[in-house]
Amino acid sequence: MATLVQAVRLALHYAEEHLGVTDIFGEDVGPPLGGVFTATQGLRTAWNTPLDERGIVGMAMGIAYGGGRPVAEIQFCDYGFNVIDLLKVAGNQYWAGAGNYSLPMVVMTPSGSGIRGSLYHSHSFESWASRLPGWKIVMPSTPIDAYGLMLSAIRDPNPVLVLLPKALLRLRGEERIPGEPDESELKERIDAPVGDRSEWKPRWPDLDPVFTPIGVARTVREGDDVTVLSYGRTVGLCAQAADDLLAETGKRCDVIDLRSIFPYDWKAISASVAKTGRLLVVNEDTEVTNFGEHLLRRVVDHHFYDLLVRPRMLAGKHVPGIGLNQVYEQNTVPQLVQVRHELFAVATEAA
């Protein structure tokens, strides 16, 4: 099975061949490196830019306005803060132009913890991104969703931000991309060799497209006792905690992978909370003005009388950064032990 980062690369190749992608660019995106996480190795339209996030986003806007269909990479989401004003401008262009000018650009960037990246390579960006009206924001937690969401983002006429969880980039999927060869053959065909790659060329498999709808959540576990909302790295932790809860108490959870930060699947959230009456929201962004707080507020507004116990949110600690030491990193953002504790608490609290 493909890893998440291989799935992104396969989607980008499919898109440059079949969906009209004209430019894939960013810092170290082109040869010889092919991206710091290898997401763009071997792509025909990939090229390198200076270390200039403002130039990268501005170039993407210009290419999109000029009739192209660009995919730009900000090497780490931490450097999205360097260009937050241009992201705001990109989001308002369709509205400001009275709907006459679409802006079909994709910005992809790795987000979150998991690589011991310390202060400048470990931030989460989805809460900031959710405050950029006009953008669609997606975050996959599986390779098949990375493939399908990237293709949907590229086909969309709006600017779309694709947040890639760093901790999951080497995760192998459980569902095969249509046309994907086996693991060893895929690696041999599309992963560049270590060392001299001046003569290397990928041999792309013939894949079929998957268009994962933006704004539609995925139910990872089903149950009537608790609703758990998550996305990105923490989805797998929530699923494992839900399995533990079932084994120890017999209680079953709806574990919902939002997949899209905006637009998000309110229909799925609302139906689940109305059914269970208990809610836990989990992500790893800092807990103050966290996107999860918006979800809690909306749930309380619409389902106050359906709730059996107070809803809870588990998020990262509100500290300026994440330390390089693995202990610091693991104690800053939610791990399985914290997810289990919060889930067991909301599931077993007396109504």
Contacts in CASP RR format, 6 or more apart in sequence:
PFRMAT RR
TARGET T0000
AUTHOR 0000-0000-0000
METHOD contacts of the structure
MODEL  1
MATLVQAVRLALHYAEEHLGVTDIFGEDVGPPLGGVFTATQGLRTAWNTP
LDERGIVGMAMGIAYGGGRPVAEIQFCDYGFNVIDLLKVAGNQYWAGAGN
YSLPMVVMTPSGSGIRGSLYHSHSFESWASRLPGWKIVMPSTPIDAYGLM
LSAIRDPNPVLVLLPKALLRLRGEERIPGEPDESELKERIDAPVGDRSEW
KPRWPDLDPVFTPIGVARTVREGDDVTVLSYGRTVGLCAQAADDLLAETG
KRCDVIDLRSIFPYDWKAISASVAKTGRLLVVNEDTEVTNFGEHLLRRVV
DHHFYDLLVRPRMLAGKHVPGIGLNQVYEQNTVPQLVQVRHELFAVATEA
A
1 143 0 8 1.000
1 172 0 8 1.000
1 173 0 8 1.000
1 174 0 8 1.000
1 175 0 8 1.000
1 176 0 8 1.000
1 180 0 8 1.000
1 183 0 8 1.000
2 10 0 8 1.000
2 143 0 8 1.000
2 147 0 8 1.000
2 172 0 8 1.000
2 173 0 8 1.000
2 176 0 8 1.000
2 177 0 8 1.000
2 180 0 8 1.000
2 183 0 8 1.000
2 186 0 8 1.000
3 143 0 8 1.000
3 169 0 8 1.000
3 170 0 8 1.000
3 171 0 8 1.000
3 172 0 8 1.000
3 173 0 8 1.000
4 140 0 8 1.000
4 142 0 8 1.000
4 143 0 8 1.000
4 146 0 8 1.000
4 164 0 8 1.000
4 165 0 8 1.000
4 168 0 8 1.000
4 169 0 8 1.000
4 170 0 8 1.000
4 171 0 8 1.000
4 173 0 8 1.000
5 37 0 8 1.000
5 38 0 8 1.000
5 39 0 8 1.000
5 164 0 8 1.000
5 169 0 8 1.000
5 170 0 8 1.000
6 143 0 8 1.000
6 186 0 8 1.000
6 190 0 8 1.000
6 191 0 8 1.000
7 143 0 8 1.000
7 144 0 8 1.000
7 146 0 8 1.000
7 147 0 8 1.000
7 150 0 8 1.000
7 177 0 8 1.000
8 39 0 8 1.000
8 108 0 8 1.000
8 146 0 8 1.000
8 147 0 8 1.000
8 150 0 8 1.000
8 164 0 8 1.000
9 38 0 8 1.000
9 39 0 8 1.000
9 40 0 8 1.000
9 41 0 8 1.000
9 42 0 8 1.000
9 43 0 8 1.000
9 190 0 8 1.000
10 147 0 8 1.000
10 177 0 8 1.000
10 180 0 8 1.000
10 190 0 8 1.000
10 204 0 8 1.000
10 205 0 8 1.000
10 207 0 8 1.000
11 146 0 8 1.000
11 147 0 8 1.000
11 148 0 8 1.000
11 150 0 8 1.000
11 151 0 8 1.000
11 154 0 8 1.000
12 21 0 8 1.000
12 24 0 8 1.000
12 39 0 8 1.000
12 40 0 8 1.000
12 43 0 8 1.000
12 71 0 8 1.000
12 150 0 8 1.000
13 42 0 8 1.000
13 43 0 8 1.000
13 44 0 8 1.000
13 202 0 8 1.000
13 204 0 8 1.000
14 151 0 8 1.000
14 207 0 8 1.000
14 209 0 8 1.000
15 21 0 8 1.000
15 71 0 8 1.000
15 150 0 8 1.000
15 151 0 8 1.000
15 154 0 8 1.000
16 22 0 8 1.000
16 24 0 8 1.000
16 43 0 8 1.000
16 44 0 8 1.000
16 45 0 8 1.000
17 44 0 8 1.000
18 209 0 8 1.000
19 69 0 8 1.000
19 151 0 8 1.000
19 154 0 8 1.000
19 155 0 8 1.000
20 68 0 8 1.000
20 69 0 8 1.000
21 45 0 8 1.000
21 69 0 8 1.000
21 70 0 8 1.000
21 71 0 8 1.000
21 154 0 8 1.000
22 45 0 8 1.000
22 63 0 8 1.000
22 68 0 8 1.000
22 69 0 8 1.000
22 70 0 8 1.000
23 45 0 8 1.000
23 47 0 8 1.000
23 63 0 8 1.000
23 68 0 8 1.000
23 70 0 8 1.000
23 71 0 8 1.000
24 30 0 8 1.000
24 40 0 8 1.000
24 43 0 8 1.000
24 45 0 8 1.000
24 46 0 8 1.000
24 47 0 8 1.000
24 70 0 8 1.000
24 71 0 8 1.000
24 72 0 8 1.000
24 73 0 8 1.000
25 46 0 8 1.000
25 47 0 8 1.000
25 48 0 8 1.000
25 49 0 8 1.000
25 56 0 8 1.000
25 59 0 8 1.000
25 70 0 8 1.000
25 71 0 8 1.000
25 72 0 8 1.000
25 73 0 8 1.000
26 47 0 8 1.000
26 48 0 8 1.000
26 49 0 8 1.000
26 56 0 8 1.000
26 72 0 8 1.000
26 73 0 8 1.000
26 74 0 8 1.000
26 75 0 8 1.000
27 36 0 8 1.000
27 48 0 8 1.000
27 49 0 8 1.000
27 50 0 8 1.000
27 51 0 8 1.000
27 56 0 8 1.000
27 73 0 8 1.000
27 75 0 8 1.000
28 34 0 8 1.000
28 35 0 8 1.000
28 36 0 8 1.000
28 48 0 8 1.000
28 75 0 8 1.000
29 35 0 8 1.000
29 40 0 8 1.000
29 46 0 8 1.000
29 47 0 8 1.000
29 48 0 8 1.000
29 49 0 8 1.000
29 73 0 8 1.000
30 40 0 8 1.000
30 43 0 8 1.000
30 46 0 8 1.000
30 47 0 8 1.000
30 48 0 8 1.000
31 42 0 8 1.000
31 46 0 8 1.000
31 197 0 8 1.000
32 192 0 8 1.000
32 197 0 8 1.000
32 198 0 8 1.000
33 41 0 8 1.000
34 40 0 8 1.000
34 41 0 8 1.000
34 42 0 8 1.000
34 43 0 8 1.000
34 46 0 8 1.000
34 192 0 8 1.000
35 41 0 8 1.000
35 73 0 8 1.000
35 75 0 8 1.000
36 75 0 8 1.000
36 76 0 8 1.000
37 110 0 8 1.000
37 164 0 8 1.000
37 166 0 8 1.000
37 169 0 8 1.000
38 191 0 8 1.000
38 192 0 8 1.000
39 73 0 8 1.000
39 108 0 8 1.000
39 164 0 8 1.000
39 169 0 8 1.000
40 46 0 8 1.000
40 73 0 8 1.000
41 190 0 8 1.000
41 191 0 8 1.000
41 192 0 8 1.000
41 202 0 8 1.000
42 190 0 8 1.000
42 192 0 8 1.000
42 201 0 8 1.000
42 202 0 8 1.000
49 55 0 8 1.000
49 56 0 8 1.000
49 59 0 8 1.000
53 74 0 8 1.000
53 79 0 8 1.000
53 80 0 8 1.000
53 82 0 8 1.000
53 83 0 8 1.000
54 82 0 8 1.000
54 83 0 8 1.000
54 86 0 8 1.000
55 83 0 8 1.000
56 72 0 8 1.000
56 73 0 8 1.000
56 74 0 8 1.000
56 83 0 8 1.000
57 72 0 8 1.000
57 74 0 8 1.000
57 83 0 8 1.000
57 86 0 8 1.000
57 87 0 8 1.000
57 90 0 8 1.000
57 107 0 8 1.000
58 86 0 8 1.000
59 70 0 8 1.000
59 72 0 8 1.000
60 70 0 8 1.000
60 72 0 8 1.000
60 90 0 8 1.000
60 105 0 8 1.000
60 107 0 8 1.000
61 86 0 8 1.000
61 89 0 8 1.000
61 90 0 8 1.000
61 93 0 8 1.000
61 103 0 8 1.000
61 105 0 8 1.000
63 69 0 8 1.000
63 70 0 8 1.000
63 105 0 8 1.000
64 70 0 8 1.000
64 102 0 8 1.000
64 103 0 8 1.000
64 104 0 8 1.000
64 105 0 8 1.000
64 159 0 8 1.000
65 101 0 8 1.000
65 103 0 8 1.000
68 104 0 8 1.000
69 104 0 8 1.000
69 105 0 8 1.000
69 154 0 8 1.000
70 105 0 8 1.000
70 106 0 8 1.000
71 105 0 8 1.000
71 106 0 8 1.000
71 107 0 8 1.000
71 108 0 8 1.000
71 154 0 8 1.000
72 105 0 8 1.000
72 106 0 8 1.000
72 107 0 8 1.000
72 108 0 8 1.000
73 107 0 8 1.000
73 108 0 8 1.000
73 109 0 8 1.000
74 80 0 8 1.000
74 83 0 8 1.000
74 107 0 8 1.000
74 108 0 8 1.000
74 109 0 8 1.000
75 109 0 8 1.000
75 110 0 8 1.000
76 109 0 8 1.000
76 110 0 8 1.000
76 120 0 8 1.000
76 121 0 8 1.000
77 109 0 8 1.000
77 110 0 8 1.000
77 111 0 8 1.000
77 112 0 8 1.000
77 123 0 8 1.000
77 124 0 8 1.000
77 125 0 8 1.000
77 163 0 8 1.000
78 120 0 8 1.000
78 121 0 8 1.000
78 122 0 8 1.000
78 123 0 8 1.000
78 125 0 8 1.000
80 87 0 8 1.000
80 109 0 8 1.000
80 125 0 8 1.000
81 128 0 8 1.000
84 128 0 8 1.000
87 107 0 8 1.000
87 129 0 8 1.000
87 132 0 8 1.000
87 135 0 8 1.000
87 161 0 8 1.000
88 132 0 8 1.000
90 103 0 8 1.000
90 105 0 8 1.000
90 135 0 8 1.000
90 159 0 8 1.000
91 103 0 8 1.000
91 132 0 8 1.000
91 133 0 8 1.000
91 134 0 8 1.000
91 135 0 8 1.000
91 158 0 8 1.000
91 159 0 8 1.000
92 133 0 8 1.000
92 134 0 8 1.000
93 101 0 8 1.000
93 103 0 8 1.000
94 101 0 8 1.000
94 102 0 8 1.000
94 103 0 8 1.000
94 134 0 8 1.000
94 158 0 8 1.000
95 133 0 8 1.000
95 134 0 8 1.000
102 157 0 8 1.000
102 158 0 8 1.000
103 157 0 8 1.000
103 158 0 8 1.000
103 159 0 8 1.000
104 154 0 8 1.000
104 156 0 8 1.000
104 157 0 8 1.000
104 158 0 8 1.000
104 159 0 8 1.000
105 159 0 8 1.000
105 160 0 8 1.000
106 150 0 8 1.000
106 153 0 8 1.000
106 154 0 8 1.000
106 159 0 8 1.000
106 160 0 8 1.000
106 161 0 8 1.000
106 162 0 8 1.000
107 159 0 8 1.000
107 160 0 8 1.000
107 161 0 8 1.000
107 162 0 8 1.000
108 150 0 8 1.000
108 161 0 8 1.000
108 162 0 8 1.000
108 163 0 8 1.000
108 164 0 8 1.000
109 125 0 8 1.000
109 161 0 8 1.000
109 162 0 8 1.000
109 163 0 8 1.000
109 164 0 8 1.000
110 163 0 8 1.000
110 164 0 8 1.000
110 165 0 8 1.000
110 166 0 8 1.000
110 169 0 8 1.000
111 123 0 8 1.000
111 124 0 8 1.000
111 125 0 8 1.000
111 126 0 8 1.000
111 139 0 8 1.000
111 163 0 8 1.000
111 164 0 8 1.000
111 165 0 8 1.000
111 166 0 8 1.000
112 122 0 8 1.000
112 123 0 8 1.000
112 124 0 8 1.000
112 125 0 8 1.000
112 165 0 8 1.000
112 166 0 8 1.000
112 167 0 8 1.000
112 233 0 8 1.000
112 284 0 8 1.000
112 333 0 8 1.000
113 122 0 8 1.000
113 124 0 8 1.000
113 166 0 8 1.000
113 167 0 8 1.000
113 233 0 8 1.000
113 284 0 8 1.000
113 322 0 8 1.000
113 329 0 8 1.000
113 332 0 8 1.000
113 333 0 8 1.000
114 122 0 8 1.000
114 166 0 8 1.000
114 167 0 8 1.000
114 233 0 8 1.000
114 329 0 8 1.000
115 121 0 8 1.000
115 122 0 8 1.000
115 166 0 8 1.000
115 167 0 8 1.000
116 122 0 8 1.000
116 324 0 8 1.000
116 325 0 8 1.000
116 326 0 8 1.000
116 329 0 8 1.000
117 322 0 8 1.000
117 324 0 8 1.000
117 329 0 8 1.000
118 321 0 8 1.000
118 322 0 8 1.000
118 323 0 8 1.000
118 324 0 8 1.000
119 320 0 8 1.000
119 321 0 8 1.000
119 322 0 8 1.000
119 323 0 8 1.000
119 324 0 8 1.000
121 166 0 8 1.000
122 166 0 8 1.000
122 321 0 8 1.000
122 322 0 8 1.000
122 323 0 8 1.000
122 329 0 8 1.000
123 321 0 8 1.000
123 322 0 8 1.000
124 283 0 8 1.000
124 284 0 8 1.000
124 285 0 8 1.000
124 286 0 8 1.000
125 163 0 8 1.000
125 285 0 8 1.000
126 137 0 8 1.000
126 139 0 8 1.000
126 163 0 8 1.000
126 231 0 8 1.000
126 261 0 8 1.000
126 283 0 8 1.000
126 285 0 8 1.000
126 291 0 8 1.000
127 285 0 8 1.000
127 286 0 8 1.000
127 289 0 8 1.000
127 290 0 8 1.000
127 291 0 8 1.000
127 292 0 8 1.000
129 135 0 8 1.000
129 137 0 8 1.000
129 161 0 8 1.000
129 163 0 8 1.000
129 261 0 8 1.000
129 262 0 8 1.000
130 137 0 8 1.000
130 261 0 8 1.000
130 262 0 8 1.000
130 291 0 8 1.000
130 294 0 8 1.000
132 161 0 8 1.000
134 158 0 8 1.000
134 159 0 8 1.000
135 158 0 8 1.000
135 159 0 8 1.000
135 160 0 8 1.000
135 161 0 8 1.000
135 262 0 8 1.000
136 153 0 8 1.000
136 156 0 8 1.000
136 158 0 8 1.000
136 159 0 8 1.000
136 160 0 8 1.000
136 161 0 8 1.000
136 214 0 8 1.000
136 260 0 8 1.000
136 262 0 8 1.000
136 263 0 8 1.000
137 160 0 8 1.000
137 161 0 8 1.000
137 163 0 8 1.000
137 260 0 8 1.000
137 261 0 8 1.000
137 262 0 8 1.000
138 149 0 8 1.000
138 152 0 8 1.000
138 153 0 8 1.000
138 160 0 8 1.000
138 161 0 8 1.000
138 162 0 8 1.000
138 163 0 8 1.000
138 214 0 8 1.000
138 215 0 8 1.000
138 259 0 8 1.000
138 260 0 8 1.000
138 261 0 8 1.000
139 162 0 8 1.000
139 163 0 8 1.000
139 164 0 8 1.000
139 165 0 8 1.000
139 231 0 8 1.000
139 232 0 8 1.000
139 258 0 8 1.000
139 259 0 8 1.000
139 260 0 8 1.000
139 261 0 8 1.000
140 146 0 8 1.000
140 148 0 8 1.000
140 149 0 8 1.000
140 162 0 8 1.000
140 164 0 8 1.000
140 165 0 8 1.000
140 212 0 8 1.000
140 232 0 8 1.000
140 259 0 8 1.000
141 165 0 8 1.000
141 168 0 8 1.000
141 231 0 8 1.000
141 232 0 8 1.000
141 233 0 8 1.000
141 235 0 8 1.000
141 236 0 8 1.000
141 257 0 8 1.000
141 259 0 8 1.000
142 171 0 8 1.000
142 173 0 8 1.000
142 174 0 8 1.000
142 175 0 8 1.000
143 171 0 8 1.000
143 172 0 8 1.000
143 173 0 8 1.000
143 175 0 8 1.000
143 177 0 8 1.000
144 173 0 8 1.000
144 175 0 8 1.000
144 176 0 8 1.000
144 177 0 8 1.000
144 210 0 8 1.000
144 212 0 8 1.000
145 212 0 8 1.000
145 218 0 8 1.000
145 257 0 8 1.000
145 259 0 8 1.000
146 164 0 8 1.000
147 177 0 8 1.000
147 210 0 8 1.000
147 212 0 8 1.000
148 209 0 8 1.000
148 210 0 8 1.000
148 211 0 8 1.000
148 212 0 8 1.000
149 162 0 8 1.000
149 212 0 8 1.000
149 214 0 8 1.000
149 259 0 8 1.000
149 260 0 8 1.000
150 162 0 8 1.000
151 209 0 8 1.000
151 210 0 8 1.000
151 211 0 8 1.000
151 212 0 8 1.000
152 211 0 8 1.000
152 212 0 8 1.000
152 213 0 8 1.000
152 214 0 8 1.000
153 160 0 8 1.000
153 162 0 8 1.000
153 214 0 8 1.000
154 160 0 8 1.000
155 211 0 8 1.000
156 214 0 8 1.000
160 214 0 8 1.000
163 232 0 8 1.000
163 261 0 8 1.000
165 232 0 8 1.000
165 233 0 8 1.000
166 233 0 8 1.000
167 233 0 8 1.000
168 232 0 8 1.000
168 233 0 8 1.000
172 183 0 8 1.000
177 207 0 8 1.000
177 210 0 8 1.000
178 207 0 8 1.000
178 208 0 8 1.000
178 209 0 8 1.000
178 210 0 8 1.000
179 205 0 8 1.000
179 206 0 8 1.000
179 207 0 8 1.000
179 208 0 8 1.000
180 186 0 8 1.000
180 205 0 8 1.000
180 207 0 8 1.000
181 189 0 8 1.000
181 205 0 8 1.000
186 205 0 8 1.000
189 202 0 8 1.000
189 203 0 8 1.000
189 204 0 8 1.000
189 205 0 8 1.000
190 202 0 8 1.000
190 203 0 8 1.000
190 204 0 8 1.000
190 205 0 8 1.000
192 200 0 8 1.000
192 202 0 8 1.000
193 200 0 8 1.000
212 259 0 8 1.000
214 260 0 8 1.000
214 263 0 8 1.000
215 259 0 8 1.000
215 260 0 8 1.000
215 263 0 8 1.000
215 264 0 8 1.000
215 265 0 8 1.000
216 259 0 8 1.000
216 260 0 8 1.000
216 265 0 8 1.000
216 268 0 8 1.000
217 256 0 8 1.000
217 257 0 8 1.000
217 258 0 8 1.000
217 259 0 8 1.000
217 260 0 8 1.000
217 264 0 8 1.000
217 265 0 8 1.000
217 268 0 8 1.000
217 269 0 8 1.000
218 256 0 8 1.000
218 257 0 8 1.000
218 259 0 8 1.000
219 254 0 8 1.000
219 255 0 8 1.000
219 256 0 8 1.000
219 257 0 8 1.000
219 268 0 8 1.000
220 235 0 8 1.000
220 236 0 8 1.000
220 238 0 8 1.000
220 239 0 8 1.000
220 255 0 8 1.000
220 256 0 8 1.000
220 257 0 8 1.000
221 228 0 8 1.000
221 239 0 8 1.000
221 242 0 8 1.000
221 243 0 8 1.000
221 252 0 8 1.000
221 253 0 8 1.000
221 254 0 8 1.000
221 255 0 8 1.000
222 252 0 8 1.000
222 254 0 8 1.000
223 252 0 8 1.000
223 253 0 8 1.000
223 254 0 8 1.000
223 276 0 8 1.000
224 252 0 8 1.000
224 254 0 8 1.000
224 275 0 8 1.000
224 276 0 8 1.000
225 251 0 8 1.000
225 252 0 8 1.000
225 253 0 8 1.000
225 276 0 8 1.000
225 278 0 8 1.000
225 347 0 8 1.000
226 242 0 8 1.000
226 245 0 8 1.000
226 251 0 8 1.000
226 252 0 8 1.000
226 253 0 8 1.000
226 254 0 8 1.000
226 276 0 8 1.000
226 278 0 8 1.000
226 279 0 8 1.000
226 280 0 8 1.000
226 343 0 8 1.000
226 346 0 8 1.000
226 347 0 8 1.000
227 253 0 8 1.000
227 254 0 8 1.000
227 256 0 8 1.000
227 269 0 8 1.000
227 272 0 8 1.000
227 273 0 8 1.000
227 275 0 8 1.000
227 276 0 8 1.000
227 277 0 8 1.000
227 278 0 8 1.000
227 279 0 8 1.000
227 280 0 8 1.000
228 238 0 8 1.000
228 241 0 8 1.000
228 242 0 8 1.000
228 253 0 8 1.000
228 254 0 8 1.000
228 255 0 8 1.000
228 256 0 8 1.000
228 279 0 8 1.000
228 280 0 8 1.000
228 281 0 8 1.000
228 282 0 8 1.000
228 343 0 8 1.000
229 256 0 8 1.000
229 258 0 8 1.000
229 269 0 8 1.000
229 279 0 8 1.000
229 280 0 8 1.000
229 281 0 8 1.000
229 282 0 8 1.000
229 292 0 8 1.000
229 295 0 8 1.000
230 236 0 8 1.000
230 237 0 8 1.000
230 238 0 8 1.000
230 255 0 8 1.000
230 256 0 8 1.000
230 257 0 8 1.000
230 258 0 8 1.000
230 281 0 8 1.000
230 282 0 8 1.000
230 283 0 8 1.000
231 257 0 8 1.000
231 258 0 8 1.000
231 259 0 8 1.000
231 261 0 8 1.000
231 283 0 8 1.000
232 257 0 8 1.000
232 283 0 8 1.000
233 284 0 8 1.000
234 282 0 8 1.000
234 283 0 8 1.000
234 284 0 8 1.000
234 334 0 8 1.000
234 339 0 8 1.000
235 255 0 8 1.000
235 257 0 8 1.000
237 282 0 8 1.000
237 334 0 8 1.000
237 335 0 8 1.000
237 336 0 8 1.000
237 339 0 8 1.000
238 253 0 8 1.000
238 255 0 8 1.000
238 280 0 8 1.000
238 282 0 8 1.000
238 339 0 8 1.000
238 343 0 8 1.000
239 255 0 8 1.000
240 336 0 8 1.000
240 339 0 8 1.000
241 336 0 8 1.000
241 339 0 8 1.000
241 340 0 8 1.000
241 343 0 8 1.000
242 252 0 8 1.000
242 253 0 8 1.000
242 255 0 8 1.000
242 343 0 8 1.000
244 340 0 8 1.000
245 251 0 8 1.000
245 252 0 8 1.000
245 253 0 8 1.000
245 340 0 8 1.000
245 343 0 8 1.000
245 344 0 8 1.000
245 347 0 8 1.000
246 252 0 8 1.000
246 253 0 8 1.000
248 344 0 8 1.000
249 344 0 8 1.000
249 347 0 8 1.000
249 348 0 8 1.000
251 347 0 8 1.000
251 348 0 8 1.000
253 276 0 8 1.000
253 343 0 8 1.000
253 347 0 8 1.000
254 272 0 8 1.000
254 275 0 8 1.000
254 276 0 8 1.000
256 265 0 8 1.000
256 268 0 8 1.000
256 269 0 8 1.000
256 272 0 8 1.000
258 264 0 8 1.000
258 265 0 8 1.000
259 265 0 8 1.000
261 291 0 8 1.000
264 295 0 8 1.000
266 298 0 8 1.000
269 295 0 8 1.000
269 299 0 8 1.000
270 299 0 8 1.000
270 302 0 8 1.000
270 303 0 8 1.000
273 279 0 8 1.000
273 299 0 8 1.000
273 303 0 8 1.000
273 306 0 8 1.000
273 307 0 8 1.000
274 303 0 8 1.000
274 306 0 8 1.000
277 303 0 8 1.000
277 306 0 8 1.000
277 307 0 8 1.000
277 308 0 8 1.000
277 309 0 8 1.000
278 307 0 8 1.000
278 308 0 8 1.000
278 309 0 8 1.000
278 311 0 8 1.000
278 346 0 8 1.000
278 347 0 8 1.000
278 349 0 8 1.000
279 296 0 8 1.000
279 299 0 8 1.000
279 307 0 8 1.000
279 311 0 8 1.000
279 312 0 8 1.000
279 346 0 8 1.000
280 311 0 8 1.000
280 312 0 8 1.000
280 313 0 8 1.000
280 314 0 8 1.000
280 342 0 8 1.000
280 343 0 8 1.000
280 346 0 8 1.000
281 292 0 8 1.000
281 295 0 8 1.000
281 296 0 8 1.000
281 311 0 8 1.000
281 312 0 8 1.000
281 313 0 8 1.000
281 314 0 8 1.000
281 315 0 8 1.000
282 313 0 8 1.000
282 314 0 8 1.000
282 315 0 8 1.000
282 334 0 8 1.000
282 339 0 8 1.000
282 342 0 8 1.000
283 290 0 8 1.000
283 291 0 8 1.000
283 292 0 8 1.000
283 314 0 8 1.000
283 315 0 8 1.000
283 316 0 8 1.000
283 334 0 8 1.000
284 315 0 8 1.000
284 316 0 8 1.000
284 333 0 8 1.000
284 334 0 8 1.000
285 291 0 8 1.000
285 315 0 8 1.000
285 316 0 8 1.000
286 315 0 8 1.000
286 316 0 8 1.000
286 317 0 8 1.000
286 318 0 8 1.000
286 319 0 8 1.000
287 313 0 8 1.000
287 315 0 8 1.000
287 316 0 8 1.000
287 317 0 8 1.000
287 318 0 8 1.000
288 318 0 8 1.000
290 313 0 8 1.000
290 315 0 8 1.000
290 316 0 8 1.000
292 313 0 8 1.000
292 315 0 8 1.000
293 313 0 8 1.000
296 311 0 8 1.000
296 313 0 8 1.000
299 307 0 8 1.000
299 311 0 8 1.000
300 307 0 8 1.000
300 311 0 8 1.000
308 351 0 8 1.000
309 346 0 8 1.000
309 349 0 8 1.000
309 350 0 8 1.000
309 351 0 8 1.000
310 349 0 8 1.000
311 346 0 8 1.000
312 342 0 8 1.000
312 345 0 8 1.000
312 346 0 8 1.000
314 334 0 8 1.000
314 338 0 8 1.000
314 339 0 8 1.000
314 342 0 8 1.000
315 334 0 8 1.000
316 332 0 8 1.000
316 333 0 8 1.000
316 334 0 8 1.000
317 331 0 8 1.000
317 332 0 8 1.000
317 333 0 8 1.000
319 332 0 8 1.000
321 332 0 8 1.000
322 328 0 8 1.000
322 329 0 8 1.000
322 332 0 8 1.000
322 333 0 8 1.000
323 329 0 8 1.000
323 332 0 8 1.000
END
